[in-house]
Amino acid sequence: MSDQTPQQPGPADPGGPAAPVNPDFDSMTRDIADVPAVEVITTVAVHLMSSAAVNLGLAEEGADHKDLDEARKLIQALAGLVTASATEIGSYHAAPLRDGLKSLQLAFREASLVPDEPGQGPGEKFTGPVYG
């Protein structure tokens, strides 16, 4: 049986059928090492933005996915990432991320039934108050 792919427990059933171990894990690890930090940071930021937009109800069938508590968390994380990384990634990459963040903050303010006080909205401790 040494010619079979190594197995490990699957995520859905830890004690059940095993999922194959990826034999190319070492090559994937080397590949991620070749990705520039700016690309990793901007990719993560875009994922946070997309998820926040969905949770703000801005996607198709938006009302079905609207969750302002989740959106607040995502916008807060995005604001921290954008603020902390801005000097590292440069204004060319940071400016569109800041614009997207501000748009999400404004959308959050509009979607809230009881708006936060200025400076208390998601991410505003990093960016300052956002006004529309």
C-alpha positions in Angstrom: 0.0 0.0 0.0 3.0 2.3 -0.1 2.1 3.4 -3.7 -1.1 5.2 -2.5 -1.4 9.0 -1.8 -0.9 9.7 2.0 -4.2 10.3 3.7 -5.3 12.6 6.6 -8.8 13.0 8.2 -11.2 15.1 6.2 -12.5 18.5 7.6 -16.1 17.5 7.6 -15.6 14.2 9.5 -12.3 14.1 11.4 -12.7 10.4 12.2 -14.2 9.5 8.9 -12.9 9.1 5.4 -9.6 10.6 4.8 -8.8 13.4 2.3 -5.6 13.1 0.2 -2.6 15.1 1.4 -1.5 17.5 -1.3 1.9 16.2 -2.5 2.7 19.7 -3.9 2.5 21.5 -0.5 6.2 22.2 -0.5 5.9 23.8 -4.0 2.9 25.8 -2.9 4.8 27.1 0.1 7.7 28.2 -2.2 5.3 29.9 -4.5 3.7 32.1 -1.8 7.2 33.1 -0.8 7.6 34.6 -4.3 4.4 36.8 -4.0 5.3 40.4 -3.2 4.0 41.7 0.1 2.0 44.5 -1.6 0.1 41.9 -3.6 -0.8 39.9 -0.5 -1.9 43.0 1.4 -4.0 44.3 -1.5 -5.6 40.9 -2.0 -6.5 40.6 1.6 -7.9 44.2 1.5 -10.1 43.4 -1.5 -11.4 40.3 0.2 -12.3 42.3 3.3 -14.0 45.0 1.1 -16.0 42.4 -0.9 -17.2 40.7 2.2 -18.1 44.0 3.9 -20.1 45.0 0.8 -22.0 41.8 0.8 -22.8 42.2 4.5 -23.9 45.8 3.9 -26.5 44.4 1.5 -24.7 45.9 -1.6 -24.5 42.7 -3.6 -27.3 41.1 -5.7 -30.1 39.9 -3.4 -28.4 42.1 -0.8 -31.2 42.1 1.7 -30.7 38.3 2.1 -27.1 38.7 3.2 -27.3 42.0 5.1 -25.6 41.8 8.5 -24.4 45.1 9.9 -22.6 43.5 12.9 -20.4 41.4 10.5 -19.9 44.4 8.2 -18.7 46.5 11.2 -16.1 43.9 12.0 -14.9 43.6 8.4 -14.7 47.4 8.0 -12.8 47.8 11.2 -10.3 45.1 10.1 -10.0 46.7 6.7 -9.3 50.2 8.3 -6.6 48.7 10.5 -4.9 47.0 7.6 -5.1 50.0 5.2 -3.9 52.4 7.9 -1.0 50.2 9.1 0.2 49.2 5.6 -0.3 52.5 3.7 3.4 53.7 4.1 4.6 50.2 3.3 2.6 49.7 0.1 2.8 53.3 -1.2 0.2 55.8 -2.2 -0.3 54.2 -5.6 -1.8 51.1 -3.9 -3.1 52.7 -0.7 -5.2 55.4 -2.3 -7.8 53.1 -4.0 -7.9 51.1 -0.8 -8.6 54.2 1.2 -11.3 55.3 -1.3 -13.0 51.8 -1.0 -12.8 52.0 2.8 -14.4 55.4 2.9 -17.2 54.2 0.5 -17.9 51.3 2.8 -17.9 53.5 5.9 -20.4 55.8 4.3 -22.6 52.9 3.2 -22.5 51.6 6.7 -23.6 54.9 8.1 -26.4 55.1 5.6 -27.5 51.5 6.3 -27.5 52.0 10.1 -30.9 52.6 11.7 -29.2 54.4 14.6 -26.0 56.1 13.2 -22.9 56.0 15.3 -21.6 59.3 16.7 -18.9 60.9 14.4 -15.6 59.1 15.0 -17.4 56.0 16.5 -18.3 54.3 13.2 -16.4 51.2 12.0 -12.7 52.0 11.3 -13.1 55.6 12.3 -10.7 55.3 15.2 -8.1 54.7 12.5 -9.3 57.0 9.8 -11.2 59.8 11.7 -14.8 60.6 11.2 -16.4 60.0 7.8 -19.0 62.3 6.5 -21.1 62.0 3.4 
